[in-house]
Amino acid sequence: VNCPILDDMKNDSQSLRPLFQLDPEITFLNHGSYGACPIPVFEDYQKWQLALEAQPVKFMAEKVYDYLEQSRQALGDYLNCDKDDLIYVPNPTHAVANVINNVDLQPGDEVLTTSLEYGSCDRMWTYQSEQRGFKYIKSKVILPVVDKASFCEAFWSRSSDKTKFVFISHITSSTGMILPIPEIVAEAKKRGIQTIIDGAHVPAHIALDITDLDPDYYVGACHKWLCCPKGVSFLYVKKQHQAGIQPQIMSW
């Protein structure tokens, strides 16, 4: 992230403390669950709330969509993808639910995943597989993982000609391990399998170029390492799949 203030302080972590409103009596380590907003971000967030409350109807009816377009453009530039391939969602679980409820999975089809997936997403896939009759196949990850090749070999050993989707974390919530997603996506393409990547922990944590990675679906959170306010996440859907993704709630 291009942030001159942070660049000046990156070699001195203690000098970052004044930028946050964290309790000085604690050492906050769980930024990956709900990151803390830097004070400048929080103050700007408050200004937007005040602008909304000053003219609620005008803000929501006339201004908010232009602001969202500007924001999506900035996010698209950061992720190196077309803003029209992105939508905002409250959290990554919401995004994954939207994908699960829309993709075409028939009885007997298979979804390949790992044993390290985030609990809420894992439960959604399990529930949907029971309701719809497809199989949710878990590749058990044996720790420690020695290298990318051995991980990929073990992962793909659980696939079959019935595998229609891969659902996998880019960085796992439970271990913080970075999985070899470029290799997984590339191999999935060769096999004609669509990829749904849970990148909740990726934005601002490691480099992410969605155009280069080229997944079918990618989910990310902005309230963790990107330090945005809570309730800011995104769903990327490749253009060829967008017609099949319908909103879960119909509104204006």
C-alpha positions in Angstrom: 0.0 0.0 0.0 1.4 3.4 -0.9 1.4 5.2 2.4 4.3 7.6 3.0 3.6 7.8 6.8 3.9 4.1 7.2 6.9 3.9 4.9 8.7 6.3 7.3 7.8 4.2 10.3 8.2 0.7 8.9 11.5 0.1 10.7 10.1 1.3 14.0 6.9 -0.5 15.1 6.5 1.5 18.3 6.2 4.7 16.3 3.0 3.2 14.7 1.2 3.1 18.0 0.1 6.7 18.0 -1.7 6.0 14.7 -4.2 3.7 16.4 -6.7 3.9 19.2 -5.7 0.6 20.7 -5.7 0.2 24.5 -2.1 1.0 25.4 -2.2 -1.6 28.2 -2.5 -4.5 25.7 -0.4 -5.8 22.8 -2.9 -6.4 20.1 -1.9 -9.5 18.0 -5.1 -10.6 16.3 -5.3 -8.0 13.5 -6.3 -10.9 11.2 -9.7 -11.2 12.8 -10.8 -7.5 13.0 -8.0 -5.1 12.2 -7.8 -1.8 14.0 -8.4 1.4 12.0 -5.7 3.9 12.0 -6.9 7.2 13.4 -6.8 9.1 10.1 -9.0 6.3 8.5 -11.3 6.3 11.5 -11.7 10.1 11.4 -12.4 10.1 7.6 -15.0 7.3 8.2 -16.7 9.5 10.8 -16.8 12.4 8.3 -18.7 10.1 5.9 -21.1 9.1 8.6 -21.8 12.8 9.5 -22.3 13.6 5.8 -24.9 10.8 5.6 -26.7 12.0 8.8 -26.7 15.6 7.6 -28.7 14.8 4.5 -29.8 11.1 4.7 -32.1 10.9 1.8 -30.0 13.1 -0.6 -26.9 11.1 0.4 -28.5 7.7 -0.2 -30.6 8.6 -3.3 -28.2 11.0 -5.1 -24.7 10.6 -4.0 -23.9 7.2 -2.6 -23.7 5.4 -6.0 -21.2 7.9 -7.4 -19.1 7.5 -4.3 -19.2 3.7 -4.5 -18.1 3.9 -8.2 -15.1 6.0 -7.2 -14.3 3.6 -4.4 -14.6 0.5 -6.7 -12.3 2.1 -9.2 -9.7 2.7 -6.5 -10.0 -0.9 -5.3 -9.9 -2.2 -8.8 -6.7 -0.3 -9.4 -5.2 -1.7 -6.2 -6.1 -5.3 -7.1 -5.4 -4.8 -10.8 -8.8 -5.8 -12.1 -11.8 -4.1 -13.7 -13.9 -2.4 -11.1 -17.0 -3.8 -12.9 -15.9 -7.3 -11.8 -16.0 -6.3 -8.1 -18.9 -5.8 -5.7 -18.7 -4.7 -2.1 -20.0 -7.1 0.6 -20.1 -6.9 4.4 -17.6 -9.7 5.0 -16.0 -12.6 3.2 -18.5 -15.1 4.5 -21.3 -13.1 2.9 -19.3 -13.2 -0.4 -18.7 -17.0 -0.3 -22.4 -17.5 0.5 -23.4 -15.5 -2.6 -21.2 -17.7 -4.7 -22.3 -21.0 -3.2 -26.0 -20.2 -3.6 -25.5 -19.4 -7.3 -23.1 -21.9 -8.8 -24.5 -24.8 -10.7 -23.8 -28.0 -8.7 -25.8 -31.1 -9.3 -26.1 -34.4 -7.3 -22.9 -36.3 -7.8 -20.7 -33.2 -8.6 -17.7 -32.6 -6.4 -16.1 -29.6 -4.7 -12.5 -30.0 -3.7 -11.2 -28.2 -0.6 -8.7 -28.5 2.2 -9.0 -29.4 5.9 -7.8 -25.8 6.8 -10.8 -23.8 5.6 -12.5 -21.1 7.7 -15.2 -22.4 9.9 -18.2 -20.5 8.6 -17.3 -21.2 5.0 -16.7 -24.9 5.7 -20.1 -25.1 7.4 -21.8 -23.5 4.5 -20.3 -25.9 2.0 -21.2 -28.9 4.2 -24.8 -27.7 4.6 -25.2 -27.0 0.9 -23.7 -30.4 -0.1 -26.2 -32.1 2.2 -29.1 -30.1 0.8 -28.2 -30.3 -2.9 -26.5 -33.7 -3.2 -23.1 -32.7 -4.3 -19.9 -34.0 -2.6 -17.7 -31.8 -0.5 -14.2 -33.4 -0.6 -11.6 -32.4 1.9 -7.9 -32.9 1.2 -6.3 -33.3 4.6 -3.3 -31.1 5.0 -0.5 -32.7 7.0 1.7 -30.2 8.8 4.4 -29.2 8.3 4.0 -28.7 4.6 7.4 -29.3 3.0 7.0 -27.5 -0.3 4.5 -26.4 -2.9 4.9 -29.5 -5.1 4.1 -31.9 -2.3 1.1 -29.8 -1.2 -0.3 -29.7 -4.8 0.3 -33.4 -5.3 -1.6 -34.3 -2.1 -4.4 -31.8 -2.9 -5.0 -33.0 -6.5 -4.9 -36.7 -5.4 -8.4 -36.1 -4.1 -9.8 -34.8 -7.3 -11.7 -36.8 -9.9 -13.5 -36.3 -13.2 -16.5 -35.2 -11.1 -14.7 -32.2 -9.6 -16.4 -29.1 -10.7 -15.1 -26.5 -8.3 -12.1 -25.9 -6.0 -12.7 -23.8 -2.9 -9.4 -23.0 -1.1 -7.9 -20.3 1.1 -5.1 -18.1 -0.2 -3.9 -17.6 3.4 -5.4 -20.0 5.9 -7.1 -18.5 9.0 -6.1 -21.2 11.4 -2.3 -21.4 10.5 -1.5 -18.2 8.5 0.1 -20.5 5.9 0.2 -19.1 2.3 -1.0 -21.8 0.0 0.3 -22.1 -3.6 -2.7 -20.5 -5.2 -1.1 -19.6 -8.5 -0.2 -23.2 -9.0 -3.6 -24.4 -7.9 -5.5 -22.0 -10.2 -3.2 -22.9 -13.2 -3.8 -26.6 -12.7 -7.5 -26.2 -12.2 -7.7 -24.4 -15.6 -6.0 -27.4 -17.3 -8.6 -29.7 -15.7 -11.6 -27.5 -16.6 -12.3 -26.8 -12.9 -13.5 -23.4 -11.6 -11.7 -21.8 -8.7 -13.3 -20.0 -5.7 -10.5 -18.4 -3.7 -11.0 -17.3 -0.1 -8.5 -14.5 0.2 -9.8 -12.9 3.3 -6.4 -12.4 4.8 -4.6 -11.3 1.6 -5.2 -7.6 0.8 -2.2 -5.6 2.1 -0.7 -8.7 3.7 0.8 -10.1 0.5 0.9 -8.9 -3.1 -2.3 -9.6 -5.0 -2.8 -9.1 -8.8 -6.2 -10.6 -9.7 -5.7 -10.2 -13.4 -2.4 -12.2 -13.3 -3.8 -14.8 -10.9 -7.0 -15.2 -13.0 -9.3 -17.1 -10.6 -13.0 -17.5 -11.4 -14.0 -16.1 -8.1 -12.0 -14.3 -5.4 -13.1 -13.1 -2.0 -11.2 -10.6 0.1 -11.5 -8.6 3.3 -10.5 -4.9 3.6 -11.0 -4.7 7.4 -8.0 -6.8 8.3 -4.5 -5.8 7.0 -5.8 -3.1 4.7 -7.1 -1.3 7.9 -10.5 -0.3 6.5 -13.5 0.1 8.8 -15.4 -3.0 9.7 -17.9 -4.2 7.1 -15.8 -3.6 4.0 -15.0 -6.7 1.9 -15.3 -7.6 -1.8 -16.2 -10.3 -4.2 -14.5 -10.6 -7.6 -16.3 -12.6 -10.3 -14.8 -13.2 -13.7 -16.9 -11.7 -16.5 -17.9 -15.0 -18.0 -19.6 -16.1 -14.8 -21.4 -12.8 -13.9 -24.7 -13.6 -15.6 -25.1 -16.6 -13.3 -24.5 -14.7 -10.1 -27.7 -13.2 -8.8 -28.1 -11.0 -5.7 -29.4 -12.7 -2.6 -31.7 -9.8 -1.7 -33.5 -7.8 -4.4 -33.8 -4.1 -3.9 -33.2 -0.8 -5.8 
